[in-house]
Amino acid sequence: MTTSPNPTTGVGVPTSAPKTEGPRITLEHEEHAGRERAPMDVIVRTEDLDVYYGDFWAVRKVTMDVARNQITALIGPSGCGKSTVLRCFNRMNDLIPTARVEGHVTYHGQDLYAKNVDPVEVRRQVGMVFQRPNPFPKTIFENVAYGPKVSGVKYSKNDLDDLVVDALKGAALWEEVKAEYKTKSGLALSGGQQQRLCIARAIATEPEIILMDEPCSALDPIATALIEDLMQDLVQKYTVIIVTHNMQQAARVSDRTAFFTANLDDRGQRFGELVEYDYTSKLFSNPDDSRTEDYISGRFG
């Protein structure tokens, strides 16, 4: 089967992928239609990105561009490498002793894995929200103030107070906690509130990019809806990259979607690869690759 470059991403896709009938996920609203029509302003780029754990080649040859002030969703079955790729954007894989990254990940054209790049500074510019809320056993205020305090920047008491309040407002949590945010423990909040607290903690360091690794998987539908609405607010100021197993969520919130899948190598080990990356509306309504079609229609995964 021949391939041709996707005009949006440059990723090779089959030119004659067979189409099959099946149930479809529909886009429920067009809040991001305007962002789709805007020219792509690339903030992060991967080129032939490979990730190894020891001698195991876990993720292979991922090439994709991430647009500034858009929501990019990474979807695919378990074991396809989407969370591994997400962690490459802020060098979280560095914390795994056996992990090794090859290829290129650039941010504003700067190679994030160059020897002169400080991974701590990378993580200040590229914040992360994890799958399960992980507030510190401290007050709400101390949770949010933690990042700014350890950043090396000297804040006055009033400036730090303002920063914490702004972060809580940015995470749509302020109205719910303003009466006791300096005395109440972050652990005393509900699950959805804890996740928004973690988002506030991430944006308190004033990053450009927010990574979210399945941020709603442990939440109820009401809390999930609040987080999804919050993403639409956050993307006005930040670039958001989200990993999700929930295809309906990807269809609801994202501007672009990358579909990953897992294959078996010659030794029978699973590895992840990027199959297709395009506008969300295009990928869910008219994918170029039959594997994408099979996944979004529920034939596997």
ZAMARGU-4260 file (C-alpha; in steps of 0.2 Angstrom, whole numbers, plus 5000, padded with zeros to 4 digits):
<rodrens>
0) 5000/5000/5000 | 5007/5017/4995 | 5007/5032/5007 | 5006/5050/5005 | 5010/5064/5018
5) 4995/5071/5028 | 4994/5089/5023 | 4992/5094/5042 | 5006/5084/5049 | 5017/5077/5036
10) 5014/5059/5043 | 5013/5046/5030 | 4996/5038/5028 | 4988/5025/5017 | 4981/5033/5001
15) 4969/5019/4998 | 4964/5013/5016 | 4948/5003/5015 | 4932/5010/5023 | 4921/5000/5034
20) 4904/5003/5041 | 4902/5005/5060 | 4896/5016/5074 | 4903/5033/5074 | 4907/5046/5088
25) 4900/5062/5083 | 4907/5079/5088 | 4895/5087/5101 | 4899/5105/5098 | 4910/5117/5088
30) 4918/5127/5101 | 4935/5124/5093 | 4930/5126/5075 | 4939/5143/5075 | 4955/5136/5081
35) 4954/5123/5068 | 4953/5136/5054 | 4968/5146/5061 | 4985/5143/5054 | 4996/5131/5064
40) 5008/5139/5076 | 5019/5126/5081 | 5026/5126/5099 | 5032/5108/5101 | 5038/5096/5087
45) 5044/5078/5088 | 5054/5071/5074 | 5058/5052/5074 | 5055/5051/5092 | 5060/5034/5100
50) 5059/5029/5118 | 5068/5014/5125 | 5067/5005/5142 | 5084/4997/5143 | 5085/4987/5127
55) 5066/4987/5124 | 5061/4999/5110 | 5045/5005/5117 | 5039/5019/5106 | 5045/5021/5088
60) 5048/5035/5075 | 5034/5047/5081 | 5034/5063/5071 | 5021/5077/5075 | 5018/5095/5078
65) 5009/5103/5092 | 5000/5119/5089 | 5000/5133/5102 | 4984/5137/5111 | 4975/5122/5105
70) 4970/5106/5114 | 4979/5090/5107 | 4972/5073/5112 | 4983/5057/5112 | 4971/5042/5110
75) 4974/5023/5108 | 4973/5006/5116 | 4983/5002/5132 | 5001/4999/5129 | 5002/5010/5113
80) 5014/5023/5121 | 5003/5038/5122 | 5008/5042/5140 | 5026/5038/5137 | 5026/5051/5122
85) 5017/5064/5134 | 5030/5062/5147 | 5043/5066/5133 | 5037/5084/5132 | 5043/5088/5150
90) 5057/5075/5152 | 5047/5065/5165 | 5054/5049/5157 | 5071/5055/5164 | 5065/5050/5181
95) 5064/5032/5175 | 5082/5024/5177 | 5081/5013/5161 | 5072/5025/5150 | 5081/5033/5135
100) 5075/5045/5122 | 5081/5047/5105 | 5076/5058/5090 | 5071/5076/5093 | 5059/5085/5104
105) 5059/5104/5101 | 5051/5118/5110 | 5052/5135/5102 | 5065/5126/5091 | 5076/5122/5106
110) 5080/5103/5108 | 5073/5099/5125 | 5086/5085/5127 | 5101/5095/5123 | 5115/5094/5136
115) 5114/5112/5141 | 5095/5111/5145 | 5089/5110/5163 | 5075/5097/5165 | 5069/5107/5180
120) 5066/5122/5170 | 5058/5112/5156 | 5045/5106/5169 | 5042/5124/5174 | 5038/5129/5157
125) 5028/5112/5153 | 5017/5108/5168 | 5009/5091/5171 | 4993/5085/5179 | 4992/5067/5183
130) 4979/5053/5181 | 4974/5053/5200 | 4974/5069/5210 | 4990/5071/5220 | 4988/5086/5232
135) 5001/5088/5245 | 4996/5086/5264 | 4996/5104/5265 | 4983/5118/5265 | 4976/5123/5248
140) 4986/5139/5248 | 5002/5130/5252 | 4998/5117/5238 | 4997/5131/5225 | 5011/5141/5232
145) 5023/5127/5232 | 5029/5128/5214 | 5033/5147/5214 | 5042/5145/5231 | 5054/5132/5225
150) 5056/5141/5208 | 5070/5152/5215 | 5060/5168/5211 | 5058/5179/5227 | 5039/5184/5229
155) 5033/5197/5242 | 5019/5190/5253 | 5006/5201/5243 | 5013/5195/5226 | 5012/5177/5232
160) 4994/5179/5238 | 4989/5186/5222 | 4997/5173/5212 | 4989/5159/5222 | 4972/5167/5220
165) 4974/5170/5201 | 4979/5151/5200 | 4964/5146/5209 | 4953/5157/5199 | 4961/5150/5183
170) 4957/5132/5189 | 4939/5137/5192 | 4941/5133/5210 | 4942/5150/5219 | 4923/5152/5222
175) 4922/5135/5231 | 4937/5137/5242 | 4940/5156/5245 | 4933/5156/5263 | 4946/5144/5269
180) 4959/5141/5256 | 4973/5146/5269 | 4967/5134/5282 | 4959/5119/5273 | 4969/5104/5268
185) 4970/5100/5250 | 4966/5082/5255 | 4949/5087/5262 | 4943/5092/5245 | 4932/5081/5234
190) 4941/5071/5220 | 4936/5084/5206 | 4941/5098/5217 | 4958/5090/5221 | 4961/5088/5202
195) 4957/5106/5199 | 4969/5110/5214 | 4982/5101/5205 | 4978/5111/5189 | 4980/5127/5199
200) 4997/5120/5206 | 5002/5117/5188 | 4998/5134/5182 | 5005/5144/5197 | 5022/5142/5189
205) 5016/5151/5174 | 5020/5137/5161 | 5016/5138/5142 | 5010/5120/5141 | 5000/5109/5152
210) 5001/5091/5150 | 4986/5080/5156 | 4988/5061/5158 | 4970/5055/5159 | 4965/5068/5171
215) 4946/5063/5172 | 4948/5044/5173 | 4946/5044/5192 | 4932/5057/5192 | 4913/5056/5191
220) 4903/5063/5176 | 4899/5079/5184 | 4918/5082/5189 | 4923/5077/5172 | 4912/5090/5164
225) 4919/5103/5175 | 4937/5098/5170 | 4932/5098/5151 | 4924/5115/5153 | 4940/5121/5161
230) 4951/5115/5147 | 4941/5126/5135 | 4945/5141/5147 | 4963/5136/5149 | 4967/5134/5131
235) 4964/5153/5129 | 4981/5155/5138 | 4990/5139/5137 | 4993/5124/5126 | 4985/5108/5132
240) 4990/5091/5128 | 4979/5077/5135 | 4980/5058/5135 | 4963/5050/5136 | 4956/5033/5134
245) 4939/5041/5132 | 4936/5044/5113 | 4920/5054/5117 | 4931/5066/5128 | 4944/5068/5114
250) 4930/5072/5102 | 4922/5085/5114 | 4937/5094/5119 | 4951/5093/5107 | 4956/5102/5091
255) 4968/5089/5085 | 4969/5071/5089 | 4984/5059/5087 | 4979/5040/5086 | 4993/5028/5093
260) 4992/5009/5092 | 5002/4994/5098 | 5011/4982/5087 | 5022/4967/5091 | 5040/4966/5086
265) 5050/4951/5081 | 5052/4946/5099 | 5034/4947/5103 | 5036/4963/5113 | 5023/4977/5111
270) 5028/4994/5105 | 5019/5009/5101 | 5018/5019/5085 | 5008/5035/5079 | 4996/5029/5066
275) 4987/5045/5061 | 4987/5063/5067 | 4974/5076/5061 | 4961/5089/5065 | 4949/5080/5077
280) 4934/5083/5066 | 4943/5075/5052 | 4950/5060/5061 | 4933/5055/5069 | 4923/5058/5054
285) 4934/5053/5039 | 4950/5044/5045 | 4964/5040/5032 | 4970/5024/5040 | 4959/5009/5042
290) 4966/5005/5059 | 4960/5022/5065 | 4943/5018/5058 | 4943/5001/5067 | 4947/5009/5084
295) 4935/5024/5084 | 4921/5012/5078 | 4925/5000/5092 | 4931/4985/5083 | 4947/4984/5094
300) 4954/4993/5109
</rodrens>
